[in-house]
Amino acid sequence: MNCEVCQLKELDVEHFEIREVLRCILHTIMFHRALGLLRPKDVDLELFDITYTQCGDVEVEKKIEEKITLFIDRVEKHPNRKNQICLSFCEVKNKQASWFTTKVERFYWEHWYINLNVAHHPKGHPGKSHLSKVVDPGESASEERNARRTVLESSLREVMFQIIKFVNEKKDHIPAISNLECVTFPYEITISSSSDSTFGMDVIRRMLQTGHPTMLS
């Protein structure tokens, strides 16, 4: 089975922006890969002038929130590291292992890698200042924050367009749909950081081990 991989553009974010950014990206991918009977729901981000669409499945929303919380916990425990979330889709098949037993095999057909570089500011140093003249610190900080937010919003839009371009171009590898549930294929969301041995190597490992049983999320 052909497995497609999409490495999304890396985003530089502040800690308080993580949840909104990940919600936007994960739900956008899920909406385009749910492929079943959807109940689309548009959501406006509070921090950015961006609207994304959810597929309308309560369990999907719950799972995404749980994984985002785990991601934030990891960031807090391991600052100054690049962090990554992988959203994977697979097909599940039962294979006869012996005369009396069967085993479940999972064939991954798509991996989405979301890369975030979370800024870490030591206590007492909320941000850097590169001022060559004396100005109002409050005004300077506000301008710097607004400029950075504008850049991030633009980058987030690029990621959304990257997702749309990928789903429009990559279709031949998707297995046949066997049911009309909202999310027609099993999926899992995994988290890693630059300190993990699996960081950046997940693609190779999973492609080599396609079909090896793993825990689904």
C-alpha positions as CSV (number, residue, x, y, z in Angstrom):
1,M,0.0,0.0,0.0
2,N,1.3,3.4,-0.9
3,C,1.8,5.7,2.1
4,E,1.9,9.5,1.4
5,V,3.6,11.9,3.8
6,C,3.0,15.6,4.2
7,Q,5.5,17.7,6.2
8,L,3.7,20.9,7.0
9,K,5.6,24.2,7.3
10,E,7.2,24.8,10.7
11,L,5.5,27.5,12.8
12,D,7.0,29.7,15.5
13,V,4.5,30.1,18.2
14,E,4.1,31.5,21.8
15,H,2.9,29.1,24.5
16,F,-0.6,30.7,24.7
17,E,-1.1,30.3,20.9
18,I,-0.5,26.5,20.8
19,R,-4.0,25.3,21.4
20,E,-5.6,27.6,18.7
21,V,-3.0,26.8,16.1
22,L,-3.2,23.0,16.6
23,R,-7.0,23.1,16.7
24,C,-7.0,24.9,13.3
25,I,-4.5,22.5,11.7
26,L,-5.7,19.2,13.1
27,H,-9.4,19.9,12.4
28,T,-8.7,21.1,8.9
29,I,-6.9,17.9,8.1
30,M,-9.7,15.8,9.7
31,F,-12.4,17.7,7.8
32,H,-10.7,16.9,4.5
33,R,-10.0,13.2,5.4
34,A,-13.2,12.3,7.2
35,L,-14.9,11.3,3.9
36,G,-18.1,10.2,5.5
37,L,-21.4,11.9,6.5
38,L,-20.3,15.2,7.9
39,R,-21.9,17.9,10.0
40,P,-19.6,20.8,9.0
41,K,-19.1,23.5,11.7
42,D,-17.2,26.7,11.0
43,V,-15.1,28.0,13.8
44,D,-13.5,31.5,14.1
45,L,-10.1,31.7,15.8
46,E,-10.0,34.1,18.7
47,L,-6.3,35.1,18.2
48,F,-6.3,35.3,14.4
49,D,-8.5,36.4,11.6
50,I,-8.9,32.9,10.4
51,T,-11.9,30.5,10.1
52,Y,-11.6,26.8,9.8
53,T,-14.1,23.9,9.5
54,Q,-14.6,21.0,11.8
55,C,-16.2,17.7,10.6
56,G,-18.8,17.9,13.4
57,D,-17.9,14.6,15.2
58,V,-17.9,14.9,19.0
59,E,-15.4,12.1,19.5
60,V,-12.9,13.6,17.1
61,E,-13.2,16.9,18.9
62,K,-12.6,15.2,22.2
63,K,-9.6,13.3,21.0
64,I,-8.0,16.4,19.4
65,E,-8.4,18.3,22.7
66,E,-6.9,15.5,24.7
67,K,-3.8,15.3,22.4
68,I,-3.3,19.1,22.4
69,T,-3.3,19.0,26.2
70,L,-0.7,16.3,26.2
71,F,1.3,18.3,23.7
72,I,1.2,21.4,25.9
73,D,2.2,19.4,28.9
74,R,5.3,18.1,27.0
75,V,6.2,21.6,26.0
76,E,6.1,22.8,29.6
77,K,8.2,19.9,30.8
78,H,10.7,20.2,27.9
79,P,11.1,23.8,26.8
80,N,13.6,24.9,24.1
81,R,12.8,21.9,22.0
82,K,11.1,21.6,18.7
83,N,7.9,19.6,19.0
84,Q,6.0,17.6,16.5
85,I,2.5,16.1,16.2
86,C,1.8,13.3,13.7
87,L,-1.8,12.6,12.5
88,S,-1.9,9.3,10.7
89,F,-4.6,7.4,8.9
90,C,-4.6,3.7,8.3
91,E,-6.7,0.7,7.2
92,V,-7.3,-2.2,9.5
93,K,-7.4,-5.8,8.3
94,N,-7.7,-9.1,10.0
95,K,-5.2,-11.7,9.0
96,Q,-5.3,-15.4,9.8
97,A,-2.3,-16.1,12.1
98,S,-3.0,-19.8,12.7
99,W,-5.9,-22.2,12.5
100,F,-7.6,-20.8,15.5
101,T,-6.4,-17.2,15.8
102,T,-6.3,-14.0,13.8
103,K,-4.3,-10.9,14.2
104,V,-5.1,-7.3,13.3
105,E,-2.8,-5.5,10.9
106,R,-2.8,-1.7,10.4
107,F,-1.7,-0.4,7.0
108,Y,-0.8,3.3,7.2
109,W,-1.7,5.2,4.0
110,E,-1.1,8.8,5.1
111,H,1.0,10.7,7.7
112,W,0.7,14.5,8.5
113,Y,3.6,16.1,10.4
114,I,2.9,19.3,12.2
115,N,6.0,21.1,13.5
116,L,5.9,23.8,16.1
117,N,8.8,25.8,17.5
118,V,7.5,27.2,20.8
119,A,9.2,30.3,22.1
120,H,10.5,30.0,25.6
121,H,11.0,33.2,27.7
122,P,12.8,33.0,31.0
123,K,11.0,34.5,34.0
124,G,11.4,38.2,34.0
125,H,12.2,38.3,30.3
126,P,9.0,38.1,28.3
127,G,10.6,39.0,25.1
128,K,13.8,40.3,23.4
129,S,14.4,44.0,22.7
130,H,16.6,45.2,19.9
131,L,16.1,48.9,20.4
132,S,18.8,51.4,19.3
133,K,17.0,54.3,21.0
134,V,15.0,55.0,24.1
135,V,11.3,54.4,23.6
136,D,8.3,53.5,25.6
137,P,8.9,49.8,26.5
138,G,5.2,49.1,26.5
139,E,4.7,50.6,23.1
140,S,7.7,48.7,21.7
141,A,6.6,45.4,23.2
142,S,3.1,45.9,21.7
143,E,4.5,46.7,18.2
144,E,6.8,43.7,18.3
145,R,3.9,41.4,19.5
146,N,1.6,42.6,16.7
147,A,4.3,42.2,14.1
148,R,5.0,38.7,15.2
149,R,1.3,37.8,15.3
150,T,0.9,39.1,11.8
151,V,3.7,36.8,10.6
152,L,2.3,33.8,12.4
153,E,-1.2,34.4,11.0
154,S,0.2,34.6,7.5
155,S,2.2,31.4,8.1
156,L,-0.9,29.6,9.4
157,R,-2.8,30.5,6.3
158,E,0.1,29.0,4.3
159,V,-0.2,25.8,6.2
160,M,-4.0,25.6,5.5
161,F,-3.4,26.2,1.8
162,Q,-0.7,23.5,2.0
163,I,-3.2,21.1,3.4
164,I,-5.8,21.9,0.8
165,K,-3.3,21.5,-2.0
166,F,-2.1,18.2,-0.7
167,V,-5.6,16.7,-0.4
168,N,-6.5,17.9,-3.9
169,E,-3.5,16.4,-5.4
170,K,-3.1,13.1,-3.4
171,K,-6.1,10.9,-3.8
172,D,-5.0,7.7,-5.5
173,H,-3.6,6.2,-2.3
174,I,-6.8,6.4,-0.3
175,P,-8.4,3.0,0.3
176,A,-12.0,2.2,-0.7
177,I,-14.6,3.6,1.7
178,S,-16.3,0.8,3.5
179,N,-18.8,2.8,5.7
180,L,-20.5,6.1,5.8
181,E,-19.5,7.1,9.4
182,C,-18.1,10.6,9.7
183,V,-14.5,9.4,10.1
184,T,-14.4,6.4,7.8
185,F,-10.8,5.3,8.6
186,P,-9.0,4.7,11.9
187,Y,-6.5,7.4,12.8
188,E,-4.0,8.1,15.5
189,I,-2.3,11.3,16.8
190,T,1.2,10.9,18.2
191,I,3.5,13.4,19.8
192,S,7.3,13.7,19.8
193,S,10.0,16.3,20.5
194,S,13.6,16.9,19.2
195,S,14.9,15.0,22.2
196,D,13.2,11.8,21.2
197,S,14.9,9.2,19.1
198,T,11.7,8.9,16.9
199,F,11.7,12.6,16.0
200,G,12.1,13.0,12.3
201,M,12.4,9.2,11.9
202,D,8.8,8.3,12.3
203,V,8.2,8.3,8.5
204,I,10.9,5.7,7.8
205,R,10.0,3.6,10.8
206,R,6.3,3.4,9.9
207,M,6.8,2.8,6.3
208,L,9.2,-0.1,7.1
209,Q,6.7,-1.5,9.7
210,T,3.5,-1.0,7.7
211,G,1.1,-3.6,9.0
212,H,2.7,-4.0,12.4
213,P,0.1,-3.8,15.1
214,T,0.1,-0.5,17.0
215,M,-2.4,1.1,19.4
216,L,-5.0,3.2,17.7
217,S,-6.1,6.5,19.1
